[in-house]
Amino acid sequence: FSQMANPPTQAPTVTATEAGTLTVFYPVYGEGEGFCTNEPPTDHGLSSLNGIVTSATNAECCTKHFSWQKSGFCFSQMANPPTQAPTVAATEPGTLNEFYPIRNQGSGFCTNEPPSTYGLNDIYEQSYPTNAECCKTYFSHQSD
């Protein structure tokens, strides 16, 4: 590997996108409920990102590291946080233009049907613009 023009490193190689921000997001634990950021690690008492799992987007980081938060605190810290329920018009009668997960005893699927179709009053998880993004986020572990 050392002979490669750009050999891999043990820690993610991050570059600045704007003054004071990185191209990856990482979790910060122990400050309130925890959140994700792309600020330099030194802003949060870290010397580097060695050994820390990073994500390409803030939403991906929150989903990966803080999906257990009932309050949605991590998502609420985003510049443009997702809403719990889509606030957009339907694309065709009886459907939404956002997809959200329906979990069923270890398996599940994503849908754009109104929550009432499944006995729900609201959408309680992050929604996505496409069925593929929703399924990848919530059900990538499923083989079918």
C-alpha positions as protocol buffer text, in pm:
chain_id: "A"
residue {
  index: 1
  type: PHE
  ca { x: 0 y: 0 z: 0 }
}
residue {
  index: 2
  type: SER
  ca { x: 279 y: 242 z: 82 }
}
residue {
  index: 3
  type: GLN
  ca { x: 385 y: 245 z: -286 }
}
residue {
  index: 4
  type: MET
  ca { x: 44 y: 376 z: -395 }
}
residue {
  index: 5
  type: ALA
  ca { x: 13 y: 740 z: -503 }
}
residue {
  index: 6
  type: ASN
  ca { x: -259 y: 789 z: -238 }
}
residue {
  index: 7
  type: PRO
  ca { x: -223 y: 503 z: 10 }
}
residue {
  index: 8
  type: PRO
  ca { x: -513 y: 428 z: 248 }
}
residue {
  index: 9
  type: THR
  ca { x: -485 y: 556 z: 603 }
}
residue {
  index: 10
  type: GLN
  ca { x: -617 y: 419 z: 931 }
}
residue {
  index: 11
  type: ALA
  ca { x: -813 y: 735 z: 1000 }
}
residue {
  index: 12
  type: PRO
  ca { x: -1041 y: 906 z: 753 }
}
residue {
  index: 13
  type: THR
  ca { x: -863 y: 1174 z: 556 }
}
residue {
  index: 14
  type: VAL
  ca { x: -1079 y: 1480 z: 592 }
}
residue {
  index: 15
  type: THR
  ca { x: -1053 y: 1807 z: 411 }
}
residue {
  index: 16
  type: ALA
  ca { x: -1210 y: 2141 z: 481 }
}
residue {
  index: 17
  type: THR
  ca { x: -1522 y: 2235 z: 284 }
}
residue {
  index: 18
  type: GLU
  ca { x: -1571 y: 2579 z: 437 }
}
residue {
  index: 19
  type: ALA
  ca { x: -1376 y: 2755 z: 704 }
}
residue {
  index: 20
  type: GLY
  ca { x: -1401 y: 2532 z: 1008 }
}
residue {
  index: 21
  type: THR
  ca { x: -1593 y: 2237 z: 861 }
}
residue {
  index: 22
  type: LEU
  ca { x: -1497 y: 1889 z: 738 }
}
residue {
  index: 23
  type: THR
  ca { x: -1626 y: 1678 z: 448 }
}
residue {
  index: 24
  type: VAL
  ca { x: -1747 y: 1407 z: 688 }
}
residue {
  index: 25
  type: PHE
  ca { x: -1977 y: 1398 z: 989 }
}
residue {
  index: 26
  type: TYR
  ca { x: -1899 y: 1219 z: 1315 }
}
residue {
  index: 27
  type: PRO
  ca { x: -2088 y: 1156 z: 1641 }
}
residue {
  index: 28
  type: VAL
  ca { x: -2028 y: 1359 z: 1955 }
}
residue {
  index: 29
  type: TYR
  ca { x: -2136 y: 1178 z: 2272 }
}
residue {
  index: 30
  type: GLY
  ca { x: -2165 y: 1319 z: 2621 }
}
residue {
  index: 31
  type: GLU
  ca { x: -2291 y: 1665 z: 2530 }
}
residue {
  index: 32
  type: GLY
  ca { x: -2662 y: 1648 z: 2610 }
}
residue {
  index: 33
  type: GLU
  ca { x: -2809 y: 1359 z: 2417 }
}
residue {
  index: 34
  type: GLY
  ca { x: -2541 y: 1347 z: 2150 }
}
residue {
  index: 35
  type: PHE
  ca { x: -2534 y: 1483 z: 1797 }
}
residue {
  index: 36
  type: CYS
  ca { x: -2336 y: 1473 z: 1474 }
}
residue {
  index: 37
  type: THR
  ca { x: -2110 y: 1746 z: 1344 }
}
residue {
  index: 38
  type: ASN
  ca { x: -1859 y: 1830 z: 1074 }
}
residue {
  index: 39
  type: GLU
  ca { x: -1673 y: 2077 z: 1294 }
}
residue {
  index: 40
  type: PRO
  ca { x: -1305 y: 2010 z: 1364 }
}
residue {
  index: 41
  type: PRO
  ca { x: -1263 y: 1742 z: 1633 }
}
residue {
  index: 42
  type: THR
  ca { x: -1069 y: 1982 z: 1855 }
}
residue {
  index: 43
  type: ASP
  ca { x: -1392 y: 2184 z: 1895 }
}
residue {
  index: 44
  type: HIS
  ca { x: -1527 y: 1888 z: 2095 }
}
residue {
  index: 45
  type: GLY
  ca { x: -1220 y: 1788 z: 2293 }
}
residue {
  index: 46
  type: LEU
  ca { x: -1090 y: 1529 z: 2045 }
}
residue {
  index: 47
  type: SER
  ca { x: -739 y: 1527 z: 1908 }
}
residue {
  index: 48
  type: SER
  ca { x: -835 y: 1341 z: 1587 }
}
residue {
  index: 49
  type: LEU
  ca { x: -1100 y: 1122 z: 1425 }
}
residue {
  index: 50
  type: ASN
  ca { x: -888 y: 804 z: 1464 }
}
residue {
  index: 51
  type: GLY
  ca { x: -1119 y: 511 z: 1534 }
}
residue {
  index: 52
  type: ILE
  ca { x: -1438 y: 714 z: 1495 }
}
residue {
  index: 53
  type: VAL
  ca { x: -1689 y: 596 z: 1235 }
}
residue {
  index: 54
  type: THR
  ca { x: -1771 y: 887 z: 1005 }
}
residue {
  index: 55
  type: SER
  ca { x: -2060 y: 942 z: 764 }
}
residue {
  index: 56
  type: ALA
  ca { x: -2102 y: 1133 z: 439 }
}
residue {
  index: 57
  type: THR
  ca { x: -2409 y: 1323 z: 560 }
}
residue {
  index: 58
  type: ASN
  ca { x: -2544 y: 1454 z: 889 }
}
residue {
  index: 59
  type: ALA
  ca { x: -2866 y: 1252 z: 847 }
}
residue {
  index: 60
  type: GLU
  ca { x: -2669 y: 931 z: 787 }
}
residue {
  index: 61
  type: CYS
  ca { x: -2462 y: 998 z: 1100 }
}
residue {
  index: 62
  type: CYS
  ca { x: -2770 y: 1064 z: 1316 }
}
residue {
  index: 63
  type: THR
  ca { x: -2940 y: 750 z: 1185 }
}
residue {
  index: 64
  type: LYS
  ca { x: -2629 y: 537 z: 1238 }
}
residue {
  index: 65
  type: HIS
  ca { x: -2535 y: 661 z: 1586 }
}
residue {
  index: 66
  type: PHE
  ca { x: -2846 y: 812 z: 1747 }
}
residue {
  index: 67
  type: SER
  ca { x: -3149 y: 628 z: 1605 }
}
residue {
  index: 68
  type: TRP
  ca { x: -3236 y: 533 z: 1966 }
}
residue {
  index: 69
  type: GLN
  ca { x: -3312 y: 896 z: 2057 }
}
residue {
  index: 70
  type: LYS
  ca { x: -3685 y: 931 z: 2113 }
}
residue {
  index: 71
  type: SER
  ca { x: -3648 y: 1309 z: 2126 }
}
residue {
  index: 72
  type: GLY
  ca { x: -3486 y: 1333 z: 1782 }
}
residue {
  index: 73
  type: PHE
  ca { x: -3223 y: 1564 z: 1933 }
}
residue {
  index: 74
  type: CYS
  ca { x: -2951 y: 1472 z: 1681 }
}
residue {
  index: 75
  type: PHE
  ca { x: -3175 y: 1550 z: 1384 }
}
residue {
  index: 76
  type: SER
  ca { x: -3295 y: 1872 z: 1550 }
}
residue {
  index: 77
  type: GLN
  ca { x: -2937 y: 2004 z: 1552 }
}
residue {
  index: 78
  type: MET
  ca { x: -2917 y: 1992 z: 1171 }
}
residue {
  index: 79
  type: ALA
  ca { x: -2931 y: 2314 z: 968 }
}
residue {
  index: 80
  type: ASN
  ca { x: -3242 y: 2180 z: 788 }
}
residue {
  index: 81
  type: PRO
  ca { x: -3379 y: 1904 z: 1013 }
}
residue {
  index: 82
  type: PRO
  ca { x: -3625 y: 1653 z: 868 }
}
residue {
  index: 83
  type: THR
  ca { x: -3981 y: 1672 z: 991 }
}
residue {
  index: 84
  type: GLN
  ca { x: -4151 y: 1379 z: 1160 }
}
residue {
  index: 85
  type: ALA
  ca { x: -4419 y: 1378 z: 896 }
}
residue {
  index: 86
  type: PRO
  ca { x: -4394 y: 1490 z: 537 }
}
residue {
  index: 87
  type: THR
  ca { x: -4526 y: 1842 z: 491 }
}
residue {
  index: 88
  type: VAL
  ca { x: -4560 y: 1818 z: 116 }
}
residue {
  index: 89
  type: ALA
  ca { x: -4850 y: 1758 z: -117 }
}
residue {
  index: 90
  type: ALA
  ca { x: -4941 y: 1413 z: -245 }
}
residue {
  index: 91
  type: THR
  ca { x: -4796 y: 1305 z: -579 }
}
residue {
  index: 92
  type: GLU
  ca { x: -5099 y: 1097 z: -670 }
}
residue {
  index: 93
  type: PRO
  ca { x: -5425 y: 1033 z: -487 }
}
residue {
  index: 94
  type: GLY
  ca { x: -5361 y: 844 z: -166 }
}
residue {
  index: 95
  type: THR
  ca { x: -4980 y: 872 z: -167 }
}
residue {
  index: 96
  type: LEU
  ca { x: -4718 y: 1105 z: -20 }
}
residue {
  index: 97
  type: ASN
  ca { x: -4401 y: 1212 z: -197 }
}
residue {
  index: 98
  type: GLU
  ca { x: -4190 y: 1090 z: 99 }
}
residue {
  index: 99
  type: PHE
  ca { x: -4117 y: 729 z: 195 }
}
residue {
  index: 100
  type: TYR
  ca { x: -4101 y: 608 z: 555 }
}
residue {
  index: 101
  type: PRO
  ca { x: -4041 y: 266 z: 718 }
}
residue {
  index: 102
  type: ILE
  ca { x: -4303 y: 20 z: 839 }
}
residue {
  index: 103
  type: ARG
  ca { x: -4142 y: -233 z: 1074 }
}
residue {
  index: 104
  type: ASN
  ca { x: -4291 y: -576 z: 1130 }
}
residue {
  index: 105
  type: GLN
  ca { x: -4122 y: -823 z: 1367 }
}
residue {
  index: 106
  type: GLY
  ca { x: -3765 y: -804 z: 1237 }
}
residue {
  index: 107
  type: SER
  ca { x: -3853 y: -720 z: 878 }
}
residue {
  index: 108
  type: GLY
  ca { x: -4030 y: -437 z: 710 }
}
residue {
  index: 109
  type: PHE
  ca { x: -4069 y: -216 z: 408 }
}
residue {
  index: 110
  type: CYS
  ca { x: -4093 y: 147 z: 306 }
}
residue {
  index: 111
  type: THR
  ca { x: -4409 y: 309 z: 182 }
}
residue {
  index: 112
  type: ASN
  ca { x: -4547 y: 640 z: 67 }
}
residue {
  index: 113
  type: GLU
  ca { x: -4901 y: 557 z: 168 }
}
residue {
  index: 114
  type: PRO
  ca { x: -5065 y: 771 z: 437 }
}
residue {
  index: 115
  type: PRO
  ca { x: -4980 y: 654 z: 792 }
}
residue {
  index: 116
  type: SER
  ca { x: -5349 y: 583 z: 862 }
}
residue {
  index: 117
  type: THR
  ca { x: -5323 y: 296 z: 609 }
}
residue {
  index: 118
  type: TYR
  ca { x: -5116 y: 112 z: 872 }
}
residue {
  index: 119
  type: GLY
  ca { x: -5306 y: 227 z: 1180 }
}
residue {
  index: 120
  type: LEU
  ca { x: -5062 y: 509 z: 1259 }
}
residue {
  index: 121
  type: ASN
  ca { x: -5152 y: 866 z: 1351 }
}
residue {
  index: 122
  type: ASP
  ca { x: -4825 y: 1011 z: 1222 }
}
residue {
  index: 123
  type: ILE
  ca { x: -4485 y: 920 z: 1077 }
}
residue {
  index: 124
  type: TYR
  ca { x: -4245 y: 871 z: 1366 }
}
residue {
  index: 125
  type: GLU
  ca { x: -3918 y: 810 z: 1179 }
}
residue {
  index: 126
  type: GLN
  ca { x: -3717 y: 1004 z: 925 }
}
residue {
  index: 127
  type: SER
  ca { x: -3865 y: 994 z: 576 }
}
residue {
  index: 128
  type: TYR
  ca { x: -3680 y: 993 z: 243 }
}
residue {
  index: 129
  type: PRO
  ca { x: -3757 y: 1121 z: -108 }
}
residue {
  index: 130
  type: THR
  ca { x: -3724 y: 774 z: -267 }
}
residue {
  index: 131
  type: ASN
  ca { x: -3822 y: 421 z: -172 }
}
residue {
  index: 132
  type: ALA
  ca { x: -3464 y: 305 z: -242 }
}
residue {
  index: 133
  type: GLU
  ca { x: -3309 y: 553 z: 6 }
}
residue {
  index: 134
  type: CYS
  ca { x: -3559 y: 456 z: 275 }
}
residue {
  index: 135
  type: CYS
  ca { x: -3502 y: 82 z: 227 }
}
residue {
  index: 136
  type: LYS
  ca { x: -3124 y: 123 z: 221 }
}
residue {
  index: 137
  type: THR
  ca { x: -3132 y: 318 z: 549 }
}
residue {
  index: 138
  type: TYR
  ca { x: -3374 y: 99 z: 743 }
}
residue {
  index: 139
  type: PHE
  ca { x: -3368 y: -245 z: 584 }
}
residue {
  index: 140
  type: SER
  ca { x: -3029 y: -303 z: 419 }
}
residue {
  index: 141
  type: HIS
  ca { x: -2990 y: -606 z: 648 }
}
residue {
  index: 142
  type: GLN
  ca { x: -3284 y: -783 z: 480 }
}
residue {
  index: 143
  type: SER
  ca { x: -3198 y: -1028 z: 203 }
}
residue {
  index: 144
  type: ASP
  ca { x: -3527 y: -995 z: 14 }
}
